Amino acid sequence: MSTIRNQLHKGVKWTGASTLFITIIQIVQFALLANVMGAAEFGLVGMITTIVVFAQILIDLGLGSAVIQKERVTDRMLSTLFWLNMLVGVLVFVVLMVASPLIASFFHEEELVPLVRLLAIMFLIAPIGQQSQYMLQKELRFNALAVVEIIATFLSFFTLIGLLFVVSPIYAYVISQVLFYALKGILYFSVYLKTWRPKFVFRLAECKEILSFGGFQLASRLVNRIGSNLDVLLIGRFMGAEALGFYHLAYQVVTIPVLKINPILTRVAFPLFSKNQHDHSSLKEGFLHISKLLALVSFPLLLGVIAVADVFIVTVFGEQWLPATEILQIMAIVGLLRVLMNPNGSILLAKGKANLSFYWDTGVLLLYGLALWVAVQSQNLETVAWTYVIVSLVNFFIGRWLLAWLIQLPLKVYLQALSKPFILSITMMAGAFWIKEISARYLTDEAFWLMVLSVGGGAVVYLGLVSLAYPLLVKKGLRKLA
């Protein structure tokens, strides 16, 4: 096995274990909130989540990627960046406290004012661990990163459960989020304290190169996140909290592979790609390997969702969420495309092309913004979802062209690497759908058992097909388990 593959698999073990635990906890939390909240209140969760995403990007300033990508970072640089993160955290806190009425007015939801102000507290604490987190990632200490995230997730989840008996669900959610991000910051700082502690140094001139790279990365991430959250912003403003609630539920389900499974690999890939940034052969091999692994895990999940969407929603979230079924099936296509597009960023940043990433994201944002603005005028969530699919397809093919230019990866070679996982997953989807339809003739009004049978049957079909298609991979996995 090549060096880059070996290092990739080492990092994946730790990030995979932590992500599995965190994903299980967050899915349970997600289902719990959906069962205790109505669609309108769940729409508020979508609005709060969007605010957190943008505020975190501002605090990061693109410095994380810059620190990881740069081959040598001095102690004085790290200290300067630490204090810069802390100052921006205070600034974000002040802005959210002052701007909360404007945010509430944008969404036509006065209840957001106290919620946003409560949320703002996290940004006074979370930045303390930013530089420590980046250095742990740069040094490939994924075991430490995993432990911190597991502890923070565990404590915030049980805080949420306890608070549900005391305050309203939306306040319980916001308080648990404040605790989660604050804990992560404190724990990252504490773990890395033996290796490095910030000094009272603030020399921006010495960080000129990092700030330049970070500036483009900040702009790129802001544009990217505006694009990926534009649907939430426009649906929330023009279609209301209830429509956003149904859409947000579907969106959260299909983005689990992107937000939880992809980072298992991309989080490890970026520092590894950065170390091999001048070796196109290693970058191509690593990128194709990551894409194939992501496809093998994510394709069956998302295509399986299409097959069992109705019984899945009733079983996990309740019958009140059935209007989200068709939206969920359409958005699963978006999920597939996002899974495949996500690793592109690791290559672009490893090659030092933060500026190119920014220009690309800006172009897609303009296209998506215009298309989505037209779509929300229809007041139809299915139209919005199909618009997202079309723009994602355009974005996907632009990404393939960029990879062909950056690392000489032909589209044909890329599609060949994905063809086998796609065929296996489509076969599994057909099997799961057939099992569900046949079982429904005998198990009327039994959504739980229909889901168990179709998901279980689909899983057996898929694992059988994988063992036939990748016998060496299966043997190696069984050997490790033994």
Phi and psi in degrees as a GROMACS rama.xvg file:
@    title "Ramachandran Plot"
@    xaxis  label "Phi"
@    yaxis  label "Psi"
@TYPE xy
-66.3485  160.832  SER-2
-59.4005  -45.1357  THR-3
-65.4066  -36.2457  ILE-4
-67.8157  -41.7637  ARG-5
-62.0341  -46.8087  ASN-6
-65.8709  -36.1427  GLN-7
-61.7883  -45.7377  LEU-8
-67.5139  -34.2458  HIS-9
-62.2419  -48.2462  LYS-10
-65.4204  -35.6999  GLY-11
-64.9535  -31.9763  VAL-12
-57.1231  -47.5052  LYS-13
-75.5536  -47.0032  TRP-14
-65.5653  -33.2218  THR-15
-65.6476  -44.7461  GLY-16
-62.7198  -46.2411  ALA-17
-67.3145  -40.6642  SER-18
-66.2062  -37.4709  THR-19
-60.0754  -47.7821  LEU-20
-62.2999  -48.894  PHE-21
-63.0861  -41.4952  ILE-22
-64.1312  -42.4577  THR-23
-60.3896  -47.0479  ILE-24
-60.8511  -44.3683  ILE-25
-72.195  -31.2283  GLN-26
-66.8419  -42.7695  ILE-27
-61.9805  -43.3584  VAL-28
-62.4171  -43.495  GLN-29
-60.4296  -47.9502  PHE-30
-65.4404  -38.4127  ALA-31
-62.7648  -46.4761  LEU-32
-63.7758  -40.7345  LEU-33
-63.0469  -31.8567  ALA-34
-80.5341  -23.1095  ASN-35
-103.028  -7.23524  VAL-36
-113.035  152.44  MET-37
-84.7852  174.196  GLY-38
-60.8067  -40.4063  ALA-39
-65.4835  -43.1449  ALA-40
-68.3539  -35.4801  GLU-41
-67.3514  -28.7944  PHE-42
-63.2878  -35.122  GLY-43
-62.4522  -35.7157  LEU-44
-60.1025  -42.0873  VAL-45
-61.2848  -40.7748  GLY-46
-66.4775  -44.2455  MET-47
-62.1187  -43.5109  ILE-48
-59.9745  -41.1089  THR-49
-64.0897  -41.2843  THR-50
-62.2933  -43.8342  ILE-51
-60.0027  -44.2982  VAL-52
-57.647  -49.5626  VAL-53
-67.8003  -40.2812  PHE-54
-64.5296  -39.3869  ALA-55
-64.4093  -39.44  GLN-56
-62.5892  -41.4928  ILE-57
-63.6236  -40.0623  LEU-58
-68.2599  -38.5648  ILE-59
-64.7196  -37.7135  ASP-60
62.2613  13.9313  LEU-61
75.7529  5.91706  GLY-62
-73.7195  -29.1657  LEU-63
-58.2114  -51.7304  GLY-64
-63.3025  -37.9806  SER-65
-65.0754  -43.4871  ALA-66
-64.1466  -42.8862  VAL-67
-68.432  -40.0456  ILE-68
-72.322  -34.7046  GLN-69
-70.6635  132.211  LYS-70
-68.1237  -34.1515  GLU-71
-133.875  124.536  ARG-72
-122.814  122.58  VAL-73
-82.529  164.499  THR-74
-61.8762  -38.5758  ASP-75
-65.6656  -38.3571  ARG-76
-61.8778  -48.3177  MET-77
-59.778  -41.6064  LEU-78
-64.5312  -42.5001  SER-79
-60.8311  -45.4842  THR-80
-66.7078  -33.9579  LEU-81
-60.0324  -50.5305  PHE-82
-68.8643  -30.8299  TRP-83
-65.0251  -44.0318  LEU-84
-59.9654  -41.5114  ASN-85
-65.0682  -41.9144  MET-86
-64.2809  -42.1083  LEU-87
-66.8709  -34.9147  VAL-88
-59.6671  -44.0953  GLY-89
-63.2863  -41.3815  VAL-90
-62.8671  -43.3367  LEU-91
-62.8829  -40.4996  VAL-92
-57.9619  -48.4283  PHE-93
-63.5431  -44.5697  VAL-94
-61.3141  -44.3863  VAL-95
-66.4587  -37.8034  LEU-96
-63.5582  -42.7265  MET-97
-77.5285  -39.3891  VAL-98
-88.3869  -1.9153  ALA-99
-55.7893  -39.5631  SER-100
-63.612  -34.7242  PRO-101
-68.5946  -39.9247  LEU-102
-63.4559  -44.2133  ILE-103
-62.9261  -39.5598  ALA-104
-66.0061  -37.9317  SER-105
-59.3718  -43.8302  PHE-106
-89.7258  -2.48762  PHE-107
59.7256  38.4556  HIS-108
-133.87  96.0966  GLU-109
-63.3908  -24.6202  GLU-110
-64.8484  -17.1627  GLU-111
-69.4688  -23.9045  LEU-112
-56.7813  -59.4254  VAL-113
-67.0321  -29.9724  PRO-114
-66.912  -43.975  LEU-115
-65.6955  -39.9978  VAL-116
-65.9607  -36.7354  ARG-117
-66.4394  -42.6736  LEU-118
-62.0818  -34.1754  LEU-119
-59.0106  -25.0021  ALA-120
-58.8607  -34.7599  ILE-121
-59.5694  -28.8524  MET-122
-79.7651  -4.84349  PHE-123
-83.7398  -21.5641  LEU-124
-110.815  -44.6452  ILE-125
-54.5387  -38.735  ALA-126
-62.6323  -16.0583  PRO-127
-59.9646  -26.4416  ILE-128
-103.053  5.55846  GLY-129
-58.6352  -57.0468  GLN-130
-65.3691  -34.2434  GLN-131
-64.1561  -41.5268  SER-132
-61.8386  -44.5574  GLN-133
-61.9824  -41.9341  TYR-134
-70.5633  -36.346  MET-135
-61.3654  -39.9006  LEU-136
-70.291  -41.9491  GLN-137
-60.2883  -39.0272  LYS-138
-85.7864  6.37915  GLU-139
61.3746  32.4628  LEU-140
-91.4734  66.5939  ARG-141
-73.6866  -18.9822  PHE-142
-65.1815  -43.9365  ASN-143
-65.928  -43.0431  ALA-144
-59.3474  -41.2011  LEU-145
-64.1312  -45.0667  ALA-146
-61.7297  -44.0865  VAL-147
-59.8249  -47.1437  VAL-148
-67.8194  -36.3017  GLU-149
-65.1987  -45.8258  ILE-150
-61.8577  -47.2864  ILE-151
-63.5925  -41.4479  ALA-152
-65.2836  -45.3418  THR-153
-60.2733  -49.4271  PHE-154
-68.4552  -39.7221  LEU-155
-69.4138  -33.881  SER-156
-65.1397  -46.9574  PHE-157
-72.8867  -24.7369  PHE-158
-65.1445  -43.3909  THR-159
-58.4385  -47.5753  LEU-160
-59.6795  -45.0063  ILE-161
-63.829  -40.3926  GLY-162
-69.6791  -26.2927  LEU-163
-61.1082  -22.8226  LEU-164
-86.1718  -9.03713  PHE-165
-114.71  -42.8064  VAL-166
-126.066  175.737  VAL-167
-67.2313  153.716  SER-168
-54.7347  -38.987  PRO-169
-68.6927  -37.5542  ILE-170
-69.8847  -38.1177  TYR-171
-59.7404  -41.4581  ALA-172
-64.1227  -47.4092  TYR-173
-63.2231  -44.8388  VAL-174
-61.7583  -41.1101  ILE-175
-64.6897  -33.3969  SER-176
-69.7656  -40.3294  GLN-177
-58.9168  -46.338  VAL-178
-63.1131  -42.737  LEU-179
-59.2574  -52.6434  PHE-180
-72.2719  -35.25  TYR-181
-65.6267  -43.2663  ALA-182
-61.9462  -43.8697  LEU-183
-58.8487  -45.012  LYS-184
-60.4055  -47.071  GLY-185
-64.806  -42.0316  ILE-186
-69.8452  -40.8803  LEU-187
-59.1089  -46.0427  TYR-188
-59.6198  -44.7569  PHE-189
-65.86  -41.3298  SER-190
-64.0656  -39.2814  VAL-191
-91.4171  0.4814  TYR-192
-63.2023  -31.8974  LEU-193
-69.5794  -27.0056  LYS-194
-88.5186  -40.1058  THR-195
-153.843  140.539  TRP-196
-133.937  142.241  ARG-197
-66.8275  142.941  PRO-198
-106.684  165.209  LYS-199
-80.8374  70.4818  PHE-200
-129.089  134.678  VAL-201
-142.26  86.6991  PHE-202
-120.446  86.4646  ARG-203
-63.3256  -29.4336  LEU-204
-61.1166  -34.0039  ALA-205
-74.2295  -14.8986  GLU-206
-105.74  18.3013  CYS-207
-55.0642  -45.7853  LYS-208
-65.8521  -42.5668  GLU-209
-65.5793  -43.0145  ILE-210
-66.0187  -34.7177  LEU-211
-65.5903  -48.6496  SER-212
-61.9548  -46.4272  PHE-213
-63.1187  -33.6546  GLY-214
-61.843  -45.4184  GLY-215
-65.9509  -39.7537  PHE-216
-66.1619  -39.2292  GLN-217
-61.0797  -48.7297  LEU-218
-61.5909  -41.7757  ALA-219
-63.6527  -44.8732  SER-220
-67.0442  -38.8641  ARG-221
-61.8065  -47.0957  LEU-222
-62.5294  -43.7573  VAL-223
-60.7306  -44.4918  ASN-224
-73.1515  -33.6371  ARG-225
-60.7611  -43.0456  ILE-226
-62.306  -46.177  GLY-227
-77.712  -13.3622  SER-228
-113.657  4.12447  ASN-229
-62.9392  -32.8558  LEU-230
-62.3849  -43.3453  ASP-231
-63.7321  -44.8354  VAL-232
-61.9057  -46.539  LEU-233
-77.0794  -38.6778  LEU-234
-64.687  -43.9891  ILE-235
-60.7493  -38.6414  GLY-236
-79.076  -45.655  ARG-237
-97.5503  -20.1882  PHE-238
-116.373  -11.7469  MET-239
96.4807  166.472  GLY-240
-66.1542  -35.1446  ALA-241
-67.3441  -46.3865  GLU-242
-60.7291  -40.9608  ALA-243
-63.5184  -35.5831  LEU-244
-58.6778  -48.5576  GLY-245
-63.8262  -43.8834  PHE-246
-65.6794  -43.051  TYR-247
-63.0309  -37.8945  HIS-248
-61.4666  -48.883  LEU-249
-62.123  -43.1506  ALA-250
-62.2658  -43.42  TYR-251
-63.6727  -38.6405  GLN-252
-64.1148  -47.425  VAL-253
-77.9  -17.4469  VAL-254
-92.8205  1.76044  THR-255
-56.2772  -46.4785  ILE-256
-60.817  -37.8801  PRO-257
-70.2309  -44.4287  VAL-258
-85.5454  -24.1248  LEU-259
-113.753  -44.2618  LYS-260
-83.0892  -46.1027  ILE-261
-54.5652  -45.6834  ASN-262
-62.1545  -21.3757  PRO-263
-55.0105  -39.8221  ILE-264
-94.6809  -46.0215  LEU-265
-68.267  -29.8769  THR-266
-65.7734  -35.4787  ARG-267
-80.0314  -36.2597  VAL-268
-65.301  -41.2637  ALA-269
-58.8218  -52.7058  PHE-270
-63.2825  -33.7584  PRO-271
-69.2913  -44.3911  LEU-272
-61.7498  -38.0052  PHE-273
-62.869  -37.0913  SER-274
-70.9849  -21.3398  LYS-275
-115.333  28.587  ASN-276
-63.8834  -19.3901  GLN-277
-99.4404  0.122688  HIS-278
-107.403  94.0695  ASP-279
-62.4195  -34.832  HIS-280
-62.2542  -45.3793  SER-281
-66.7094  -38.8721  SER-282
-65.1674  -42.9024  LEU-283
-63.2841  -45.485  LYS-284
-61.3429  -46.2807  GLU-285
-64.0258  -43.0004  GLY-286
-64.8553  -44.6961  PHE-287
-64.4799  -38.4614  LEU-288
-64.6048  -44.9187  HIS-289
-62.2244  -46.1988  ILE-290
-60.1202  -40.897  SER-291
-66.3121  -43.2717  LYS-292
-63.4768  -42.9194  LEU-293
-62.1864  -40.7701  LEU-294
-65.0686  -41.829  ALA-295
-62.7265  -31.6891  LEU-296
-92.1188  -44.6782  VAL-297
-82.8319  -37.2973  SER-298
-56.463  -49.8716  PHE-299
-64.2868  -32.7774  PRO-300
-65.5414  -48.6866  LEU-301
-75.1444  -39.5045  LEU-302
-70.3579  -31.4591  LEU-303
-64.9814  -37.5473  GLY-304
-59.589  -41.397  VAL-305
-59.4567  -40.6114  ILE-306
-70.0426  -36.0049  ALA-307
-120.85  23.4257  VAL-308
-53.3595  -44.9436  ALA-309
-65.6727  -48.5879  ASP-310
-72.2491  -29.9117  VAL-311
-63.8524  -46.4988  PHE-312
-64.0157  -46.1421  ILE-313
-62.7365  -42.3375  VAL-314
-69.8439  -45.0866  THR-315
-86.9955  -39.9397  VAL-316
-112.399  -21.4376  PHE-317
107.035  159  GLY-318
-63.3121  -25.0813  GLU-319
-63.7512  -14.3486  GLN-320
-100.857  6.81736  TRP-321
-56.7833  -32.0135  LEU-322
-58.7451  -15.0214  PRO-323
-86.0325  -2.56095  ALA-324
-57.9885  -54.7718  THR-325
-65.9163  -36.0651  GLU-326
-62.899  -41.7049  ILE-327
-61.1213  -43.3965  LEU-328
-65.0838  -40.4416  GLN-329
-68.511  -43.857  ILE-330
-68.6335  -19.6055  MET-331
-61.9916  -31.7374  ALA-332
-66.4119  -41.0522  ILE-333
-60.6683  -41.6887  VAL-334
-58.1834  -43.4925  GLY-335
-59.1494  -46.3145  LEU-336
-67.9492  -37.4527  LEU-337
-69.0394  -35.645  ARG-338
-57.0417  -43.4452  VAL-339
-76.1575  -30.8721  LEU-340
-80.2898  -26.9556  MET-341
-55.3466  -43.0552  ASN-342
-68.5947  -13.7379  PRO-343
-54.2868  -39.9715  ASN-344
-60.2896  -35.7924  GLY-345
-63.1889  -38.3501  SER-346
-69.7454  -47.6101  ILE-347
-58.277  -46.1002  LEU-348
-72.3805  -38.2833  LEU-349
-61.6965  -32.8118  ALA-350
-84.1218  1.55471  LYS-351
74.1776  25.0957  GLY-352
-103.409  47.5078  LYS-353
-61.3284  -32.8174  ALA-354
-66.3358  -40.6878  ASN-355
-64.8619  -39.6194  LEU-356
-59.9402  -40.1944  SER-357
-64.2474  -46.9125  PHE-358
-63.3835  -40.2887  TYR-359
-62.6003  -51.2  TRP-360
-62.1506  -35.2828  ASP-361
-65.2231  -43.5301  THR-362
-61.1762  -43.7637  GLY-363
-66.1271  -38.6004  VAL-364
-60.1902  -44.7755  LEU-365
-62.6199  -43.415  LEU-366
-63.5033  -48.4066  LEU-367
-67.449  -41.0032  TYR-368
-59.8653  -45.4708  GLY-369
-65.421  -45.7606  LEU-370
-64.056  -42.0171  ALA-371
-71.3384  -36.7635  LEU-372
-60.1576  -41.2076  TRP-373
-64.3132  -41.7818  VAL-374
-64.248  -41.3176  ALA-375
-70.4762  -18.5523  VAL-376
-65.8751  -22.079  GLN-377
-73.6211  -17.4861  SER-378
58.7826  30.5451  GLN-379
-127.011  118.405  ASN-380
-67.1123  -31.9679  LEU-381
-64.3905  -38.6942  GLU-382
-63.0526  -41.5108  THR-383
-61.7128  -43.9021  VAL-384
-64.6263  -43.4336  ALA-385
-66.2843  -32.857  TRP-386
-61.8901  -42.2874  THR-387
-60.1106  -41.3645  TYR-388
-60.8025  -47.9876  VAL-389
-63.0847  -46.0799  ILE-390
-65.2674  -37.3922  VAL-391
-64.0838  -36.2262  SER-392
-63.5746  -44.6523  LEU-393
-60.1238  -45.4538  VAL-394
-61.1427  -40.2895  ASN-395
-59.9536  -47.5226  PHE-396
-72.3756  -29.2075  PHE-397
-63.978  -41.3577  ILE-398
-60.7788  -39.2704  GLY-399
-64.7896  -39.1333  ARG-400
-64.8275  -40.8912  TRP-401
-63.5804  -40.1841  LEU-402
-66.4992  -37.4135  LEU-403
-61.5576  -34.3802  ALA-404
-79.9419  -42.1146  TRP-405
-75.1095  -46.7011  LEU-406
-124.775  17.2618  ILE-407
53.8988  48.2733  GLN-408
-102.963  104.894  LEU-409
-66.4427  147.665  PRO-410
-58.8707  -40.0531  LEU-411
-60.7377  -44.1231  LYS-412
-64.0991  -41.4132  VAL-413
-62.8717  -48.3665  TYR-414
-65.3643  -34.3422  LEU-415
-62.9103  -37.908  GLN-416
-65.2272  -28.6944  ALA-417
-95.4935  -12.2194  LEU-418
-62.2868  -43.86  SER-419
-66.2536  -48.9678  LYS-420
-58.2909  -35.7634  PRO-421
-67.8402  -44.521  PHE-422
-63.303  -42.4732  ILE-423
-62.194  -41.5721  LEU-424
-71.0883  -38.2364  SER-425
-64.1414  -40.2572  ILE-426
-62.6858  -44.0198  THR-427
-61.339  -42.4439  MET-428
-60.2825  -44.7855  MET-429
-62.2014  -39.8056  ALA-430
-65.2006  -44.3464  GLY-431
-63.9876  -41.5733  ALA-432
-64.7284  -42.5779  PHE-433
-63.3197  -43.4751  TRP-434
-61.6918  -42.4461  ILE-435
-63.0948  -46.6036  LYS-436
-65.8393  -42.0692  GLU-437
-66.6428  -43.9256  ILE-438
-66.0013  -31.2564  SER-439
-64.0191  -22.3624  ALA-440
-68.9194  -25.6406  ARG-441
-110.739  -20.7184  TYR-442
-118.986  68.214  LEU-443
-71.4866  139.961  THR-444
58.1193  32.7844  ASP-445
-125.452  66.3775  GLU-446
-59.2237  -39.5651  ALA-447
-60.4489  -49.6436  PHE-448
-71.3291  -31.432  TRP-449
-63.2602  -40.8694  LEU-450
-67.6734  -43.8298  MET-451
-58.9964  -46.8459  VAL-452
-67.5521  -45.8288  LEU-453
-70.3367  -42.4409  SER-454
-68.5164  -45.1025  VAL-455
-61.7267  -45.6146  GLY-456
-63.5705  -42.568  GLY-457
-62.8031  -38.9785  GLY-458
-64.5984  -41.8578  ALA-459
-62.4884  -44.5542  VAL-460
-60.0909  -46.4329  VAL-461
-66.7347  -45.575  TYR-462
-62.642  -37.4424  LEU-463
-63.6201  -43.7953  GLY-464
-66.1634  -39.8002  LEU-465
-64.0324  -40.2066  VAL-466
-64.7835  -31.0027  SER-467
-78.3161  -38.4431  LEU-468
-80.1725  -32.8476  ALA-469
-129.101  65.12  TYR-470
-60.7766  -37.7755  PRO-471
-67.8139  -38.9856  LEU-472
-63.6638  -42.0723  LEU-473
-66.8643  -43.6029  VAL-474
-61.4424  -40.9836  LYS-475
-64.9645  -41.2963  LYS-476
-63.9378  -42.7826  GLY-477
-65.6897  -37.1669  LEU-478
-63.7207  -39.132  ARG-479
-68.206  -38.9039  LYS-480
-64.9407  -37.1106  LEU-481
